[in-house]
Amino acid sequence: MLQRAAQVLHWAPDPEPPPLEDAPSGRLHVGVDLGTAYLVLVVVDAAGVPLAGEYQFAQVVRDGLVVDFIGAVDRLRAMKARVERRLGRELTHAASGYPPGVPLPEVRAVANVLESAGLECTHLVDEPTAANALLGLRSGAIVDVGGGTTGIAIFQDGEVVYTADEPTGGTHFTLVIAGAHDIEFEEAEALKTDPQEQPRLFPILRPVMEKVASIAARHIQASGVPLETITLVGGTSAYPGMDRVVQQYTGLPVRVPTHPAFVTPLGFALHDVKEKV
């Protein structure tokens, strides 16, 4: 499913892809991820198969809080219109979510963004729980390393028994690169995502990776739940060597799904599918 999502999600501002040959029938389910660094909209059908979507760099959220409401609404409305042209269908509703521990008024702000962009907000779910709608873990830890925060959810028998969220994520990677090389944030972000540059940058980013690992280890210990595995999701998890650092620090086997940045937004959409069954 993640490979399929990578094929159908369009990166803005690349040229808009052509419309689908046949407009999909049946109920559509939409997931919207208002991330610290990226805004993602994904559409799946009633069987949970990804049909279309879009993602783009956007700094409208910080540490799980919407800090640029107008910017978020404008970007999401434009993404919705482009995906509608591609599908030949109107999108009327969407599910979204939030990092664990975000105050209720800020959670409501996420719903307000969706509704201001023309999407009825059907569900709001915490991000690690949404990720598990796709991953289907019965037991283990999901560590969602986003742009601004690291969220942890511990599962037993398929149920969430512990959640936490702390600042530290991909934006901190970018800030470290910018400081080390005395460059602007945007240039540092481009370096961070350049596969040719990533091995060279690994040594200066390792301390931030260890901070993420320490957050995960501390909350795993606080949960009191014996674990056998950690699953990393979120775009920052894809950085080469990230899984190795977390595994070395925690002593637990670590896996990273293909295209981890799409796990949570797909999880939002799949959560909506399951709720409508």
Buried (B, 14 or more C-beta within 10 A) or exposed (E): BBEBBEEBBBEBEEEEBEEBEEEBEEEBBBBBBBBBBBBBBBBBBBEBBBBBBBBBBBBBBBBBBBEBEEBBBBBBBBBBBBBBBBBEBEBEBBBBBBBBEBEEEBBBBBBBBBBBBBBEBBBBBBBBBBBBBBBEBEBBBBBBBBBBBBBBBBBBEEEBEBBBBBBBBBBBBBBBBBEEEEBEEEEBBBBBBEEEEBEEBBEBBBEBBBBBBBBBBBBBEEBEBEBEEBBBBBBBBBBEBBBEBBBEBBEBEBBBBEBBBBBBBBBBBBBBBEEEE
